[in-house]
């Protein structure tokens, strides 16, 4: 036991001697969460659009004014010919063009019907679809004003209540996601090189001849990083509460326990990578190239998992980050207790045990 | 020139000797391109839907049936009480709950107007917005159907004024997300591989101590750097080539524009990334530090590239930050050329910015390299 404590102490010294790495380790996540929390949103605002008005009458002018007054759109330019639309799109200047038909006002009065085309640059399908919906909503509102004297019989009106995030803030979605990516990647990257580094620098032999058992070496290596990652997690949570006004509806204590569990699972995954790779470079590439995109794309951080094809939904189950995102959103936004997230917690726990067991097994007591 | 060739040869040998790295450089990125391109969709479907029917009449059942028939909503759960519904929502088992009040049918007949409670889990605000639109659409359609069924002879018909909107989705009529995502993810993979490899490379020699050996040889610094970085440039271009082939064959992504233009742009773009990698290498002492810094920038580059979330919606200062994001330019150019068929003149401003960026980054990198060794 005394030997073991000595080993842990040595590992701590190693880490704290390298001031530069420490600065990077703590500075980066803070910078990232601030940057993303303020900048990233999947709402659509200030989209540049162009207008092609064949009619140029009072009604189209009124509609154009309404559109330009909304916060969603900025009217960047007027197009005069149909043929110009393609070139405007190809230069990437605007995302949509509204094309009002000839005699718009006249048609509206005479035939009770006038047409406007919403031409969108659908290389980005999401933006295109949203633009289309927003323009539609603005026009419908205008139409309602025109028709306000006509009563329509039988109306069922949905009274929508948005729960857990009534203002539909996208920061509620992004802060837990960014927090998860940072904890996952930083933790895994830290430990992934811990053993390979010893191999590469030639100090592994010393470790092997020491009387420490493999699991003691592994635990000793992980321990200081648990400590560092917890500090990271605390800083991130404090920032998200005080700067982004993220609520913590549930228990802060439970949040802390779950975060520690997640951190340990990521560190254990790093150790596993470390035991199977030969050089620091390989270890780093596995943890960076192998984890970054799957964690961003398959965890439900940005893209809804339920919309993915079945095989990918199954793959997403093996991403620890997916479960942690469900857990923190549950605790912070829904205010649930353990009885609602015990399943996710057990899965994370199981993964952690699996990673640790596998690394102990893979940890070679001989050099090749 | 000969010296450079020897270094390049040496570097290539080193890369191909490292058996552990080969699959990571060549297989992992392509595997991710094929798999992850399917994950990135903002479409909202399979919405977990539940309802509480307090009325149990033919009208309430007809309304529920409308949701059942819709392709967006999945798993219809009939909750006996509101408490059970909200607990299911807490557990994440259901995302939308429709509550039909007592005497729904009777009141509708009498008042001709009725409120209906809809509860939506709004943690994902964007998805919640879309779900709300779907619910509203279905209920509106139901209203229209009611009008026809229940219209009294005494009700007089007045023709309302209609503005017809015709949505036209250019360049991607079916709103296929893969067409959009494949070029973007390819860009990420090319950027990540070239940045990580180059960022770690020189610092590795520093850490192991072989950089000193190279410094005492008569090789010029510039020859050394070119020799070091050239293999990664080749790997990047190779990855692009295989990626484009996969995009065409597996995902059927259209390639309207000129391939030559794509390669021309990429060849300059990779220089920017290599410059950044070299720069990182110069300012770090260990591979670990280099990777952390590379990771820091890559995450920022990815999330602020306009690939997943729109740049126009970012605050002004963040939009200025994105001007320094090389991935943003690359994503834009690839999508313009591949999907819209933009030509040389269309992308010229972006090409020039990238060229300038490459010159500055590599200039800085070479300059700082001399100072620190």
Interface residues (C-beta under 8 A of the other chain):
Chain A: X18 X20 X21 X24 X25 X28 X31 X32 X35 X36 X38 X39 X40 X41 X42 X43 X44 X45 X46 X47 X48 X89 X90 X91 X92 X95 X108 X112 X113 X114 X115 X116 X117 X118 X119 X120 X121 X122 X123 X124 X125 X126 X127 X128 X129 X132 X133 X135 X136 X139 X140 X142 X143 X146 X147 X150 X152 X153 X154 X155 X156 X157 X158 X159 X160 X161 X162 X163 X164 X165 X166 X167 X168 X169 X170 X172 X173 X181 X185 X186 X189 X190 X193 X197 X200 X201 X277 X278 X279 X280 X281 X282 X284 X285 X286 X288 X289 X290 X292 X293 X294 X296 X297 X298 X302 X303 X304 X306 X307 X308 X309 X312 X315 X316 X326 X329 X330 X333 X334 X336 X340
Chain B: X18 X20 X21 X24 X25 X28 X29 X32 X35 X36 X38 X39 X40 X41 X42 X43 X44 X45 X46 X47 X48 X63 X89 X90 X91 X92 X108 X112 X113 X114 X115 X116 X117 X118 X119 X120 X121 X122 X123 X124 X125 X126 X127 X128 X129 X132 X133 X135 X136 X139 X142 X143 X146 X147 X150 X151 X152 X155 X158 X159 X160 X161 X162 X163 X164 X165 X166 X167 X168 X169 X170 X171 X172 X173 X175 X176 X177 X179 X180 X185 X188 X189 X192 X193 X196 X197 X200 X204 X207 X208 X284 X285 X286 X287 X288 X289 X291 X292 X293 X294 X295 X296 X298 X299 X300 X302 X303 X304 X308 X309 X310 X312 X313 X314 X315 X318 X321 X332 X335 X336 X339 X340 X341 X342 X343 X346
